[in-house]
Amino acid sequence: MSDANRLDAKLQSALVARLTAMADDELILGHRDSEWTGHAPLLEEDIALANIAQDEIGHALLWLDARSELDGSDPDELAFFRDVGAFRNVRMVELPKGDWAFTMLRQYLFDAYETELLGRLRTSSYRPLAEAAAKAAKEEVFHLRHSALWIERLALGTDESRNRLTRALQRIWPYILQLWQPLPGDAALQRAGIAPDPAELEEAVMGRVSAALAAAGLEPPTDAIPHPGGRDRHGEALVSLLIDMQSVARADPGVEAW
Amino acid sequence: MASHAPQAGEGPRWEVFKQDALGKPHQAVGSVHAGDAEHALLMARSVYTRRPAAVSLWVAPAEAVFAVTAEQLADDDRWSVEDGGQERRFLVFRKTSHRRSMTFVDHVGEVTAAGPRAAVAAARQAFPEPPALAWWVVPADRLSASPDAEAEAWFDPAGDKTYKQQSAYGLLAPKKRDRSKGGDR
């Protein structure tokens, strides 16, 4: 019996929803990162961020492959032929790429979250998830080092770099709570030891982030009004991102290789 | 490209040394621009190890690398004037072959000397064979290494990235041809 068959129907559909959310975060963030290709402030960073974008899109594929084991869905179909209303990414990752400070801050916050998430998923009772998490976790060590380095350098650099980072923090902070907002099926996944406790995950991520910001002389904004709504609510930014990201696949839907 | 560039520009240049496997020497593979040593190591990882195998990286500020060719040594003995100063450790690199397409300058060992010129003289004595075409010496305290504890995270992932390999794209054209002929693949 495969690992997927051991889950009852309720757990299967809860896990499909969770995997879709995780994959969409990675896919949309990876695409936003890829928008810097050819435009990064340094040639070396251009290569580094393109590499990270590929890694994040690779992580999306890990989660979509795991979903495919459960419901037979096709990862390419999900990535390139779903409409905006069916995406389940957090708003944070779809926001336009902004300046380098915004891009690095978003990447840092997501890397901190992903590092803590993957650390917990490595001990998931659902083996395919634990194995995929172990694979992605290796790359995440490097991603976090890279984005954390930039947070420190921008915060302690010039007035300009610090102002830009502060503005980015104000822009992004209202969206951060969405990262651990539970989906309806998450409680069941948690009871089955498949996915972590969101409250405990939040505490771990916020502990890590607050310490890094404090070390750089920054504080999380206290007056941010959390963005309401769940992962099914998106902004115009995601519409235009999908038009761009899906255009090649949709131009020739029957193509067998590209 | 320049619109987002910080006023400070692209930062100093760093020479990058890559070790392909344990037991092999670190080899000079090129350079990166970066603001500091840690940033230089991260950039080196992205630029020089995405596809090729690697187990360790070193970086050193380009201005800390003293380089001299065999021709310079033969033509001009001013290089050998004693620099003076404190005895310190230098890492020694040498190029011994023109055979390969890249300019490999391999790590060969270490000497203690009062300055870079004296270090080259000591290196010639310590490592006479095979004859060197060029020597590089770098003060040991100017060199920074990728963290050994994170080697897996830095270098393993490149190994399973088929889509990063040029060869992974080789089959696309034949597949498309099959389809246009109505082939059943």
Interface residues (C-beta under 8 A of the other chain):
Chain A: G38 H39 A40 P41 L42 L43 E44 E45 I47 A48 N51 Q54 D55 G58 D99 W100 K135 K138 E139 E140 V141 F142 R145 H146 L149 R153 G157 T158 E160 S161 V255 E256 A257 W258
Chain B: M1 H4 A5 P6 Q7 A8 E10 G11 V32 H33 A34 G35 E38 H39 L42 M43 R45 S46 V47 R50 E150 E152 A153 W154 D156 P157 D160 K161 Y163 K164 L171 L172 K175 K176 R179 R185
